């Protein structure tokens, strides 16, 4: 993903992106969005990137479709980074309110296509689970078909894809003593830093 001078970068997603940001501050950042902004603006002179976090706790893919004009179009972004999907799976198990994999695909396809039509570059982060809550391992039955269709949407639209679930699993195998999350979903400082690192290594600074 290319980041130009004075770029407008928008993060969209659920609680993993939201991460307790101040909703009353349009420029409030948190966890990995804050780390990425700091890297861009403190490492490179004259970059002056304006970064927005529009993650909302509890959001599913349908919510991003509904809020696309407000959260993306209105901000006139040059770059969009999206992480969405875990709640499309989670609500099946805790609320008996499932989202079909094909419905998830249609929703993320609309968002990705919408970003591309704006002429913005996009990076899509794969939804993930960590080893930290074995009770959620069964969620993969629902999550993996969604991940496969998310990859399909990214191939079709030609956007950058970050396979976070596999990346986190590889880290956990190499470092079994380190926890990336308290509940298997929401990253702690280790998990957030890993996400930020994977984003940063894919940035091309112009």
Long-range contacts (C-beta under 8 A, 24 or more apart in sequence): 1-79, 1-81, 1-121, 1-122, 1-123, 1-160, 1-202, 1-203, 1-204, 2-79, 2-121, 2-203, 2-204, 2-206, 3-40, 3-47, 3-49, 3-78, 3-79, 3-203, 3-204, 3-205, 3-206, 4-78, 4-206, 5-46, 5-47, 5-48, 5-206, 6-47, 6-48, 6-49, 6-50, 7-40, 7-47, 7-49, 7-50, 7-78, 7-79, 8-49, 8-50, 8-52, 8-75, 8-76, 8-77, 8-78, 8-79, 9-36, 9-37, 9-40, 9-49, 9-50, 9-51, 9-52, 9-77, 9-78, 9-79, 9-80, 9-81, 10-51, 10-52, 10-54, 10-71, 10-72, 10-75, 10-77, 10-79, 10-80, 10-81, 11-51, 11-52, 11-53, 11-54, 11-55, 11-80, 11-81, 11-82, 11-83, 12-54, 12-55, 12-64, 12-71, 12-72, 12-80, 12-81, 12-82, 12-83, 12-84, 12-111, 13-55, 13-56, 13-59, 13-64, 13-82, 13-83, 13-84, 13-125, 14-55, 14-56, 14-57, 14-58, 14-59, 14-60, 14-83, 14-84, 14-86, 14-87, 15-55, 15-56, 15-57, 15-58, 15-59, 15-87, 15-186, 16-55, 16-83, 16-86, 16-185, 16-186, 16-187, 17-53, 17-54, 17-55, 17-83, 18-53, 18-55, 18-56, 18-57, 19-55, 19-186, 19-192, 21-53, 21-55, 26-52, 27-51, 27-52, 28-53, 29-53, 31-187, 31-192, 31-195, 31-196, 32-187, 32-192, 32-193, 32-195, 32-196, 32-199, 33-81, 35-192, 35-193, 35-196, 35-200, 36-81, 36-196, 36-199, 36-200, 36-203, 39-196, 39-200, 39-203, 40-203, 40-205, 43-205, 44-205, 47-205, 52-77, 55-83, 58-87, 59-84, 59-87, 60-84, 60-87, 60-88, 60-91, 60-99, 60-107, 61-85, 61-88, 61-99, 61-103, 61-104, 61-107, 61-108, 61-111, 62-99, 62-103, 62-107, 64-107, 64-108, 64-111, 65-107, 65-110, 65-111, 68-110, 68-111, 68-114, 72-111, 72-114, 72-115, 72-118, 73-114, 73-118, 76-118, 77-115, 77-118, 77-120, 78-120, 78-121, 79-120, 79-121, 79-122, 79-123, 80-115, 80-120, 80-121, 80-122, 80-123, 81-122, 81-123, 81-124, 81-125, 81-199, 82-108, 82-111, 82-112, 82-122, 82-123, 82-124, 82-125, 83-124, 83-125, 83-127, 83-164, 84-108, 84-111, 84-127, 85-126, 85-127, 85-143, 85-146, 85-147, 85-150, 86-127, 86-128, 86-129, 86-143, 86-185, 88-146, 89-127, 89-139, 89-142, 89-143, 89-146, 90-139, 90-185, 92-142, 93-136, 93-138, 93-139, 93-142, 98-142, 99-146, 101-142, 101-145, 101-146, 101-148, 101-149, 102-149, 104-146, 104-149, 104-150, 105-146, 105-149, 105-150, 105-152, 105-153, 108-149, 108-150, 108-153, 109-153, 109-156, 109-157, 112-153, 112-154, 112-157, 112-159, 113-157, 115-159, 116-157, 116-158, 116-159, 121-159, 121-160, 122-157, 122-159, 122-160, 123-159, 123-160, 123-161, 123-162, 123-199, 123-202, 124-150, 124-154, 124-159, 124-160, 124-161, 124-162, 125-162, 125-164, 125-195, 125-198, 125-199, 126-150, 126-151, 126-161, 126-162, 126-163, 126-164, 126-165, 126-166, 127-164, 127-165, 128-164, 128-165, 128-168, 129-165, 129-184, 129-185, 130-168, 130-172, 130-179, 130-180, 130-181, 130-184, 130-185, 130-187, 130-191, 131-169, 131-172, 131-180, 131-184, 132-179, 132-180, 132-181, 132-182, 132-183, 132-184, 133-181, 133-183, 133-184, 133-185, 134-184, 135-184, 136-183, 136-184, 136-185, 160-202, 162-198, 162-199, 162-202, 164-195, 164-198, 167-194, 167-198, 168-194
